[in-house]
Amino acid sequence: MYIEVIQAVWSSMRIFFDPDTLHQSKMGSVTGVVYFEFSPDRHFPSVGWNDFVVVLATWWMAALEKLVEGQSKVDFLFVDGPYWITATFQGTCVLLQCTQDRRGADLPYEVVVQMDDLKRQLLTFARNASAACKGARIQSTDLDGLRRLLPN
Protein backbone atom coordinates (compact mmCIF):
# COMPACT_ATOMS: atom_id res chain seq x y z
CA MET A 1 0.00 0.00 0.00
CA TYR A 2 1.36 3.42 -0.98
CA ILE A 3 0.62 6.44 1.18
CA GLU A 4 1.68 9.88 0.04
CA VAL A 5 2.94 12.13 2.78
CA ILE A 6 2.97 15.84 2.16
CA GLN A 7 5.52 17.74 4.22
CA ALA A 8 6.05 21.46 4.35
CA VAL A 9 7.53 23.98 6.74
CA TRP A 10 5.00 26.62 7.72
CA SER A 11 6.20 29.92 9.04
CA SER A 12 3.11 30.09 11.20
CA MET A 13 0.12 28.07 12.23
CA ARG A 14 -2.83 28.79 14.40
CA ILE A 15 -5.48 27.03 16.35
CA PHE A 16 -8.77 28.56 15.31
CA PHE A 17 -11.36 28.78 18.10
CA ASP A 18 -14.71 30.53 17.73
CA PRO A 19 -16.02 31.52 21.19
CA ASP A 20 -19.39 32.46 19.67
CA THR A 21 -20.04 28.76 19.00
CA LEU A 22 -19.57 27.73 22.64
CA HIS A 23 -22.40 25.55 23.94
CA GLN A 24 -22.87 23.60 27.16
CA SER A 25 -25.08 20.53 26.92
CA LYS A 26 -27.51 19.46 29.63
CA MET A 27 -24.91 16.86 30.61
CA GLY A 28 -22.32 19.61 31.09
CA SER A 29 -20.11 19.03 28.04
CA VAL A 30 -18.77 22.18 26.42
CA THR A 31 -18.50 22.18 22.63
CA GLY A 32 -17.51 24.71 20.01
CA VAL A 33 -15.63 25.22 16.76
CA VAL A 34 -11.89 24.49 16.95
CA TYR A 35 -9.37 23.35 14.35
CA PHE A 36 -5.75 23.77 13.28
CA GLU A 37 -5.05 26.16 10.41
CA PHE A 38 -1.72 25.77 8.62
CA SER A 39 -2.52 27.92 5.58
CA PRO A 40 -5.64 29.36 3.95
CA ASP A 41 -6.27 26.01 2.25
CA ARG A 42 -4.83 23.58 4.83
CA HIS A 43 -6.94 22.87 7.95
CA PHE A 44 -7.24 19.95 10.31
CA PRO A 45 -9.61 18.24 10.83
CA SER A 46 -11.64 20.76 8.77
CA VAL A 47 -12.94 24.32 8.74
CA GLY A 48 -15.83 24.63 11.19
CA TRP A 49 -14.91 21.46 13.11
CA ASN A 50 -17.05 21.26 16.26
CA ASP A 51 -15.65 19.36 19.22
CA PHE A 52 -15.42 19.33 23.00
CA VAL A 53 -13.26 22.44 23.40
CA VAL A 54 -12.63 22.27 27.15
CA VAL A 55 -11.63 18.61 26.98
CA LEU A 56 -9.39 19.29 23.96
CA ALA A 57 -7.74 22.27 25.61
CA THR A 58 -7.07 20.18 28.73
CA TRP A 59 -5.69 17.21 26.78
CA TRP A 60 -3.59 19.41 24.51
CA MET A 61 -2.10 21.41 27.39
CA ALA A 62 -1.18 18.16 29.18
CA ALA A 63 0.40 16.81 25.97
CA LEU A 64 2.32 20.07 25.46
CA GLU A 65 3.64 19.86 29.02
CA LYS A 66 5.01 16.38 28.27
CA LEU A 67 6.66 17.65 25.08
CA VAL A 68 8.23 20.60 26.91
CA GLU A 69 9.48 18.27 29.67
CA GLY A 70 11.40 16.19 27.12
CA GLN A 71 9.04 13.53 25.84
CA SER A 72 9.90 13.21 22.15
CA LYS A 73 6.42 12.38 20.84
CA VAL A 74 2.85 13.17 21.96
CA ASP A 75 -0.61 13.02 20.42
CA PHE A 76 -3.08 15.88 20.22
CA LEU A 77 -6.33 13.96 20.13
CA PHE A 78 -9.76 15.09 18.99
CA VAL A 79 -12.80 13.75 20.85
CA ASP A 80 -15.25 13.71 17.93
CA GLY A 81 -14.06 11.54 15.10
CA PRO A 82 -11.00 9.45 14.40
CA TYR A 83 -8.60 12.39 14.16
CA TRP A 84 -5.34 13.16 15.89
CA ILE A 85 -2.08 14.99 15.40
CA THR A 86 1.14 13.30 16.44
CA ALA A 87 3.75 15.86 17.46
CA THR A 88 7.43 14.89 17.32
CA PHE A 89 9.96 17.30 18.80
CA GLN A 90 12.85 18.07 16.42
CA GLY A 91 15.17 20.70 17.92
CA THR A 92 13.41 24.07 17.70
CA CYS A 93 10.71 22.59 15.47
CA VAL A 94 7.88 20.12 15.86
CA LEU A 95 6.75 17.71 13.16
CA LEU A 96 2.94 17.51 13.19
CA GLN A 97 1.49 14.41 11.52
CA CYS A 98 -2.21 14.95 10.87
CA THR A 99 -4.09 11.65 10.77
CA GLN A 100 -7.62 10.65 9.85
CA ASP A 101 -8.29 7.03 10.68
CA ARG A 102 -11.37 6.30 8.62
CA ARG A 103 -12.22 4.57 5.37
CA GLY A 104 -11.99 6.88 2.37
CA ALA A 105 -10.06 9.53 4.30
CA ASP A 106 -7.78 12.00 2.60
CA LEU A 107 -4.12 11.08 2.58
CA PRO A 108 -2.28 11.96 5.80
CA TYR A 109 -0.02 14.96 5.72
CA GLU A 110 2.74 16.45 7.79
CA VAL A 111 3.74 19.99 8.63
CA VAL A 112 6.71 21.35 10.51
CA VAL A 113 6.14 24.29 12.84
CA GLN A 114 8.28 26.19 15.28
CA MET A 115 7.97 24.88 18.85
CA ASP A 116 7.39 28.43 20.11
CA ASP A 117 4.49 28.89 17.65
CA LEU A 118 2.89 25.64 18.77
CA LYS A 119 3.26 26.53 22.46
CA ARG A 120 1.88 30.02 21.92
CA GLN A 121 -1.11 28.75 19.93
CA LEU A 122 -1.98 26.01 22.42
CA LEU A 123 -1.74 28.39 25.35
CA THR A 124 -3.80 31.05 23.55
CA PHE A 125 -6.48 28.49 22.68
CA ALA A 126 -6.64 27.17 26.24
CA ARG A 127 -6.84 30.67 27.74
CA ASN A 128 -9.45 31.78 25.21
CA ALA A 129 -11.57 28.69 25.86
CA SER A 130 -11.37 29.31 29.61
CA ALA A 131 -12.23 33.02 29.21
CA ALA A 132 -15.13 32.26 26.85
CA CYS A 133 -16.56 29.81 29.38
CA LYS A 134 -16.23 32.41 32.12
CA GLY A 135 -17.99 34.99 29.92
CA ALA A 136 -20.78 32.51 29.19
CA ARG A 137 -20.98 31.58 32.90
CA ILE A 138 -20.16 27.98 32.10
CA GLN A 139 -18.82 25.85 34.93
CA SER A 140 -17.69 22.24 34.89
CA THR A 141 -15.17 19.92 36.47
CA ASP A 142 -13.43 19.68 33.06
CA LEU A 143 -13.04 23.46 33.08
CA ASP A 144 -11.61 23.36 36.61
CA GLY A 145 -9.04 20.83 35.37
CA LEU A 146 -8.10 23.03 32.43
CA ARG A 147 -7.62 26.06 34.63
CA ARG A 148 -5.24 24.12 36.88
CA LEU A 149 -3.01 23.51 33.82
CA LEU A 150 -2.89 27.16 32.78
CA PRO A 151 0.14 29.17 33.92
CA ASN A 152 -0.64 32.30 35.89
C-alpha positions in Angstrom: 0.0 0.0 0.0 1.4 3.4 -1.0 0.6 6.4 1.2 1.7 9.9 0.0 2.9 12.1 2.8 3.0 15.8 2.2 5.5 17.7 4.2 6.1 21.5 4.3 7.5 24.0 6.7 5.0 26.6 7.7 6.2 29.9 9.0 3.1 30.1 11.2 0.1 28.1 12.2 -2.8 28.8 14.4 -5.5 27.0 16.3 -8.8 28.6 15.3 -11.4 28.8 18.1 -14.7 30.5 17.7 -16.0 31.5 21.2 -19.4 32.5 19.7 -20.0 28.8 19.0 -19.6 27.7 22.6 -22.4 25.6 23.9 -22.9 23.6 27.2 -25.1 20.5 26.9 -27.5 19.5 29.6 -24.9 16.9 30.6 -22.3 19.6 31.1 -20.1 19.0 28.0 -18.8 22.2 26.4 -18.5 22.2 22.6 -17.5 24.7 20.0 -15.6 25.2 16.8 -11.9 24.5 17.0 -9.4 23.4 14.3 -5.8 23.8 13.3 -5.0 26.2 10.4 -1.7 25.8 8.6 -2.5 27.9 5.6 -5.6 29.4 3.9 -6.3 26.0 2.2 -4.8 23.6 4.8 -6.9 22.9 7.9 -7.2 19.9 10.3 -9.6 18.2 10.8 -11.6 20.8 8.8 -12.9 24.3 8.7 -15.8 24.6 11.2 -14.9 21.5 13.1 -17.1 21.3 16.3 -15.6 19.4 19.2 -15.4 19.3 23.0 -13.3 22.4 23.4 -12.6 22.3 27.2 -11.6 18.6 27.0 -9.4 19.3 24.0 -7.7 22.3 25.6 -7.1 20.2 28.7 -5.7 17.2 26.8 -3.6 19.4 24.5 -2.1 21.4 27.4 -1.2 18.2 29.2 0.4 16.8 26.0 2.3 20.1 25.5 3.6 19.9 29.0 5.0 16.4 28.3 6.7 17.7 25.1 8.2 20.6 26.9 9.5 18.3 29.7 11.4 16.2 27.1 9.0 13.5 25.8 9.9 13.2 22.2 6.4 12.4 20.8 2.8 13.2 22.0 -0.6 13.0 20.4 -3.1 15.9 20.2 -6.3 14.0 20.1 -9.8 15.1 19.0 -12.8 13.7 20.8 -15.2 13.7 17.9 -14.1 11.5 15.1 -11.0 9.4 14.4 -8.6 12.4 14.2 -5.3 13.2 15.9 -2.1 15.0 15.4 1.1 13.3 16.4 3.7 15.9 17.5 7.4 14.9 17.3 10.0 17.3 18.8 12.8 18.1 16.4 15.2 20.7 17.9 13.4 24.1 17.7 10.7 22.6 15.5 7.9 20.1 15.9 6.7 17.7 13.2 2.9 17.5 13.2 1.5 14.4 11.5 -2.2 15.0 10.9 -4.1 11.7 10.8 -7.6 10.7 9.9 -8.3 7.0 10.7 -11.4 6.3 8.6 -12.2 4.6 5.4 -12.0 6.9 2.4 -10.1 9.5 4.3 -7.8 12.0 2.6 -4.1 11.1 2.6 -2.3 12.0 5.8 0.0 15.0 5.7 2.7 16.5 7.8 3.7 20.0 8.6 6.7 21.3 10.5 6.1 24.3 12.8 8.3 26.2 15.3 8.0 24.9 18.9 7.4 28.4 20.1 4.5 28.9 17.6 2.9 25.6 18.8 3.3 26.5 22.5 1.9 30.0 21.9 -1.1 28.8 19.9 -2.0 26.0 22.4 -1.7 28.4 25.4 -3.8 31.1 23.5 -6.5 28.5 22.7 -6.6 27.2 26.2 -6.8 30.7 27.7 -9.5 31.8 25.2 -11.6 28.7 25.9 -11.4 29.3 29.6 -12.2 33.0 29.2 -15.1 32.3 26.8 -16.6 29.8 29.4 -16.2 32.4 32.1 -18.0 35.0 29.9 -20.8 32.5 29.2 -21.0 31.6 32.9 -20.2 28.0 32.1 -18.8 25.9 34.9 -17.7 22.2 34.9 -15.2 19.9 36.5 -13.4 19.7 33.1 -13.0 23.5 33.1 -11.6 23.4 36.6 -9.0 20.8 35.4 -8.1 23.0 32.4 -7.6 26.1 34.6 -5.2 24.1 36.9 -3.0 23.5 33.8 -2.9 27.2 32.8 0.1 29.2 33.9 -0.6 32.3 35.9 
